[in-house]
Amino acid sequence: MTQHGLTPGEVVSDVTISDVRFEHHRDAFGIGETRPRLSWIIATTARGWRQAGYEVEAYRSDGQLCDRTGRVESDQSVLVSWPFAPLSSREHLTVRVRVWGLDEQPSEWSDFSPVEAGLLHADDWAAQFITPDWVEDTTRPQPCPLLRREFDVRAGVTKARLYVTALGVYEAQLNGTTVCDHVLDPGWTSYNHRLRYQTFDVTSQLGEGRNAIGAILGDGWYRGRLGFGGGRRNIYGDRLALLAQLEIDYLDGTTERIVTDETWHAARGPILASDIYDGETYDARLELPGWSAPGYDDHEWVGVRRFDRNLAILVAPTGPPVRRTELVAPVAITTSASGHTIVDFGQNLVGRLRLTMYGEAGQTITLRHAEVLENGELCTRPLRTAQATDRYTLRGDGVETWEPRFTFHGFRYAEVEGWPGELQAHDIYAVVCHSDMERTGWFECSDPLLNRLHENVVWSMRGNFLDVPTDCPQRDERLGWTGDIQVFAPAACFLYDSAGFLTSWLADLAAEQDIAGVVPFVVPNVIPMPSIPAAAWGDAAVIVPWVLYQRFSDMGVLATQFDSMCAWVDHIATLTGEGRLWDKGFQFGDWLDPSAPPDKPGAARTDPHVVATAYFAHSAELLGQVADILGRADDQAHYLQLAAQVRDAFEAEYVTPAGRVLSDSETAYALVLQFGLLRDAEQRRHTGKRLAALVRESGYRISTGFVGTPLVCDALCSVGEFDAAFHLLTQRECPSWLYPVTMGATTIWERWDSLLPDGSVNPGQMTSFNHYAFGAVADWLHRTMGGLAPAAPGYRHLDVRPCPGGGLTRARARHITPYGAAECAWAIEAGQIEVVVVVPPNATASVTLPGGNATSIEVGSGTHRWSYPYSIKRNLHPRSLDSTINEFIDDPEAWTTVLTTMRQHLPSLARHMDVGTMMQWNDNMTLGQMLSLLPHADELPTALRAALAALER
Ligand code: BGC
């Protein structure tokens, strides 16, 4: 055998295996799965490559072969069952894989990928939680405690691991330096049910002789303020505590453990107060230099006491930690009219500031953060009660660098007060923080505004994937609102590998369901009232695992979440009884429909019970499919029958035989089309027409809220109304996806008009500038405009159906699927279209070319190109006062011209039209006829004629 494991004479193909992964870990270190499923990515120049078999070998740390599978006849390369004995606590293996194609040629072996288990059982922990032995007033933020102890290390260390977590947030240090680059460990989970611990390889941080270990604790989500309306402190407990177990292995086969116990000491450090919402206060004069290094004199420190806590709730992470992922430099530093120094980072982001300064001891710098300015001053009203203020008091002994540790803010602007001397751009950076997921999705097209929209979605995802999928990252909220991630999950799973992150959150969701199966509004649940079921929000229990299955081919998450999904659907079934209509009780409904007044975000035009029963039918149907996939025939029959009953009840109550649906709104039609709630094709056709008519009637401005907006473009396309979908997408007037972009948005806003057209901030109580929910449309950009959709779980089979429209001349979507990179790009030039499709090895695609006869071409892996004559359909009829309003509405350029001209000559009417509440017109009314009905419009027709004529030149 050669080093490749080949017998002499065996031919090696150009097939290579990379990225051997365990479960969804980027770094399979300290994992909690005993049988981690394996995935690998295959690269080859061969076209149509399919895997015929694979072989996996596992080696121990000493290089000895531990186990091998031999060749397994299988085409599976994603989440393949663990083929060896289950991992035990601390077990470390390296694994390599090779594969055979249908041509029976073996690949070379992959590189070795390491995997190491964490502490899998409560009794692996010799450590106990410890808390400083002092009395605190925890009704308000307290100084962050430091904990430490020293210990001796002998010669001959082979490896050292630190297993650590906290009640609170922590930063662990060894011999004067932090042990990792994580931020806000252990993250936020439903602490009463699941508390994460982290595992670090600290071998290189130990030295022979005296060593020291230390940790700083902060309030974080554990006992800091959480929740709107003032929130509450101490939700999970009022004592911060540390659990740490340092295990040192020696050459002689012995192991020593340094654990948290009564031998540790505690002191108050320089962080005087720290809070997620309110910020951090740090007095550098109170630093204790060398406190986590050996030789520090801690005889004045206080003792610690044990803090009893059930260690069975400890879990290893399934997703990546939060890290600092980017440094952003200021684009401008200005002085406001009131004399404040304001730093603009040019991008609304989430993280905190890093300062480098030089000044006198005792001088305090105050940093306030905000997403927007109003009248040139920091606008903090949208933050509600969150103070978002950091304070640093200088040591005064030279150059000082500081970044807060246990807080984060959502901001584009910072107001800096008390800076010693003149603030320079290189003195201050914004440090972007979020869960460090792998970026896997990209999109771009010929419209710079759409590209910025997409970029804004990415930034809003980054800002709101900080350990928990949150609604917003800045105000006194930042909670895991279930409805928001329910609609955003598909876009999220394309843009970043969110599988491990969302798997953890779903475990919390299941843990937080009450005994009746009700899913709380937010997960982790910090709402101090019994949970109430709400459609589209609670349905996250079913839909988010379904999305993970579709996008990552993860059947495991369906199996793990199955009971949680059933509990939710069963609860709604009980609630609705034999009638099957969910028509009572509280609902958020089509939240933030633009017609709802700023202070009544739930007052949508769609009846909330239409939304509720539609979602009930959808979740029951998906659950039936999940049961089928899991081989649970009885459950499958039960839930599919339930879904049919709900659809019948829905139809009887809300749908006319011809296909009108209560409340005759875009959201209602989008729901019935997307959730398959109509009985026959004729109804569907009629409904599709009605939806398109409504979309046009609203002047191609958004008329949908959280529920309808993610569905409306797909619904239009499903009935062949592609132009209407593009028209809606490319609208720039408010409300629309692009209106915020024209107003300079760099993230997705909570409201279509978070910033009003006159530049003022929306007066509503809820006005965030960083909410991903309306960014769910990115998934449509990827799948429809870009043409890259999964046709089988994990994109094993791709549905490539690029859809040019809206006058765009090119688009490109690229995604690292579980099988490798897939891409679809199209470009129209000089009467030709070129379509390029990349399919990863071991996957296939059905390609439907634009403008063709709708039959699909089946292709295997490789790069495929098509080029053929194609012209962009353009409506170039000249528009005049004799054109109908409908013709104008369908011609964005001409309609914008009409509106702009009206704004100049008849602002009152233009305003009326601006907010999407246009007067009704009949289909054949011309612009001229409409004008003849208006008072004081004498000079308007002339101005309009001139403006429209100018368009034709
Ligand atoms: C949040 C939302 C959430 C909603 C509930 C808001 O305060 O920011 O995004 O889904 O409440 O409807």
Residues whose N, C-alpha, C, O or C-beta is under 5 A from the ligand:
A	BS01	BGC	D471 W481 G483 D484 F588 W591
